[in-house]
Amino acid sequence: MSRMNLRIPARCGSRAMLVAAALALAAPRSAPAQDTATDAQRSATRQRDSSTERRNGWIVGPLVGLPGAGPEAAYPLVTLGVGVTRLAPNAPGLDFSIGTAPYALAFGVIPVAARLGPSIPLALGRDAFFIPSAGLSAVALAGEEAAPPAFGWYWGAAAVVARGSVGLRAGVTLHRSFVDSDSQLWLAEIGVMHVPLPRLTH
């Protein structure tokens, strides 16, 4: 009887050790496999999300400009304005700007210049765009020496690089008058803009 009592616990103990060893060996193998599958799923989700994110909306902000003609820059006539661009990557949009030259205000003259035309924001990445545009431009004088607006046409391009909702814009436009087609003016501009945040597209 004593032999039976000794053998049964011994057999149970050995079986328990074998089961524990098998579980210990199996657990580490299954856990990393599950973690690896989870990491792969997360990586695939991130890639899918980043590939479908795009900025879409309006680029709006102040612009500081330096006008000139030929190689000469008109430093006293530095302009302050506001620029608005419809941002739809690689699709036709709209570019609009209006501004004035504060220096002329000291002489009782309020110059107002504006331009409006179609543009195409070409995506260089999710956060960088090259934006060519062309259209109509106009300059008018208000105040003591008011004058009717003079119309012309313009063409040019700008680059916008964004980080979050803040972007830096720099560009140059060339302007010609409908009346005097021989004269050509240029305007170099730079500004800090509000840029729409990237959003998932469906």
C-alpha positions in Angstrom: 0.0 0.0 0.0 2.8 2.3 0.8 4.4 1.7 -2.6 1.1 2.7 -4.3 1.0 6.0 -2.3 4.5 6.8 -3.2 4.2 6.1 -6.9 1.0 8.0 -7.5 2.4 11.4 -6.2 5.6 10.8 -8.1 3.8 10.2 -11.4 1.5 13.3 -10.7 4.5 15.4 -9.9 6.4 14.4 -13.1 3.3 15.0 -15.2 2.8 18.5 -13.7 6.5 19.4 -14.4 6.1 18.3 -18.0 2.9 20.4 -18.4 4.6 23.4 -16.8 7.6 23.1 -19.0 5.5 22.8 -22.1 3.5 25.9 -21.2 6.7 27.8 -20.4 8.2 26.9 -23.8 5.0 27.6 -25.7 4.1 31.0 -24.1 7.2 32.9 -25.2 6.8 31.7 -28.8 3.1 32.7 -29.1 3.5 36.1 -27.5 6.2 37.5 -29.9 4.3 36.2 -32.9 1.2 38.0 -31.7 3.2 41.2 -31.0 4.8 41.0 -34.4 1.5 40.7 -36.1 0.2 43.7 -34.1 3.2 45.8 -35.0 2.7 44.9 -38.7 -0.9 45.9 -38.5 -0.1 49.2 -36.9 2.6 50.0 -39.4 0.3 49.2 -42.3 -2.4 51.4 -40.7 0.1 54.3 -40.4 1.2 54.0 -44.0 -2.4 53.9 -45.2 -3.4 56.9 -43.1 -0.3 59.0 -44.2 -0.9 58.2 -47.9 -4.5 59.4 -47.7 -3.9 62.6 -45.7 -4.0 65.8 -47.6 -4.4 69.5 -47.0 -7.5 71.0 -48.5 -8.9 74.5 -47.8 -7.7 78.1 -47.9 -4.2 79.5 -47.5 -4.7 83.0 -45.9 -2.2 85.4 -44.4 -0.3 88.7 -44.5 2.2 89.5 -47.2 5.1 91.9 -47.4 6.2 92.8 -50.9 9.0 94.6 -52.6 8.1 96.1 -56.1 10.5 97.0 -58.8 11.1 97.4 -62.6 13.9 95.7 -64.4 16.9 95.4 -62.2 15.8 98.3 -59.9 13.8 97.7 -56.7 11.6 100.5 -55.3 12.4 100.1 -51.6 10.3 103.0 -50.4 7.2 101.4 -51.9 7.3 98.3 -49.8 3.8 96.8 -49.8 1.6 95.3 -47.1 -1.2 93.1 -48.1 -3.2 90.0 -47.6 -3.1 86.9 -49.8 -5.7 84.2 -50.2 -5.2 81.0 -52.2 -7.6 78.1 -52.6 -5.6 74.9 -51.8 -6.7 71.7 -53.6 -3.6 69.8 -54.4 -3.0 69.3 -58.1 -6.3 70.8 -59.0 -7.3 74.2 -60.3 -7.8 76.8 -57.6 -7.9 80.6 -57.1 -5.3 83.1 -56.1 -6.2 86.6 -54.8 -4.2 89.4 -53.2 -4.8 93.0 -52.2 -2.3 95.5 -50.7 -1.1 99.0 -50.3 2.2 101.0 -49.9 2.3 102.6 -46.5 5.0 105.1 -47.6 2.6 106.8 -50.0 0.2 107.6 -47.2 2.5 110.4 -45.9 1.8 112.2 -49.2 -2.0 111.9 -48.9 -2.2 109.1 -51.5 -3.7 105.7 -50.8 -2.5 103.3 -53.5 -4.5 100.0 -53.7 -3.3 97.1 -55.8 -5.1 93.8 -56.3 -4.7 90.7 -58.4 -7.1 87.8 -59.1 -6.6 84.7 -61.2 -6.7 80.9 -61.4 -3.9 78.9 -59.8 -2.8 75.2 -59.6 -1.2 74.2 -56.3 1.2 71.4 -57.3 2.0 69.1 -54.4 5.7 68.6 -53.8 4.7 66.5 -50.7 2.1 66.6 -48.0 3.4 69.9 -46.6 5.0 71.7 -49.6 3.4 73.2 -52.7 4.5 75.1 -55.8 1.7 77.4 -57.0 1.8 79.0 -60.4 -0.9 81.5 -61.2 -2.0 84.1 -63.8 -4.8 86.6 -64.2 -5.9 90.2 -63.9 -4.3 93.0 -61.8 -5.4 96.5 -61.0 -3.9 99.6 -59.3 -6.0 102.5 -58.1 -5.2 105.7 -56.2 -7.5 107.1 -53.5 -7.2 110.3 -51.4 -6.3 113.8 -52.5 -5.0 112.7 -55.9 -7.5 110.0 -56.7 -7.2 108.3 -60.0 -9.2 105.7 -61.8 -7.9 102.1 -61.7 -5.4 101.0 -64.2 -5.8 97.4 -65.3 -3.4 94.8 -66.6 -2.4 91.2 -66.4 0.1 89.2 -64.3 1.7 85.8 -64.1 4.0 84.3 -61.5 4.5 81.6 -59.0 4.8 81.0 -55.2 6.1 78.3 -52.9 4.4 77.3 -49.6 6.0 75.1 -47.0 3.9 74.3 -44.0 4.4 72.9 -40.5 1.2 72.2 -38.8 -1.2 75.0 -39.6 1.6 77.6 -40.1 3.2 78.0 -43.5 5.9 80.2 -45.1 5.0 81.6 -48.5 7.5 83.2 -51.0 6.7 84.2 -54.5 7.2 86.6 -57.4 4.7 88.0 -59.9 5.3 90.0 -63.1 2.8 92.7 -64.1 2.0 94.4 -67.4 -0.4 97.1 -68.2 -3.1 96.8 -70.9 -2.3 100.5 -71.9 1.5 100.3 -71.9 2.5 96.8 -72.8 6.2 97.7 -72.9 6.5 98.5 -69.2 6.8 95.5 -66.9 6.8 95.6 -63.1 7.6 92.8 -60.7 6.6 92.2 -57.1 8.5 89.8 -54.7 6.4 88.8 -51.7 6.9 86.8 -48.5 4.5 86.0 -45.7 3.5 83.7 -42.8 0.2 82.0 -43.7 -2.4 79.9 -42.1 -2.5 76.6 -44.0 -5.3 73.9 -43.5 -4.2 70.9 -41.5 -3.9 67.5 -43.2 -7.0 65.5 -43.1 -7.9 61.9 -44.2 -9.6 61.6 -47.5 -12.1 58.9 -48.4 
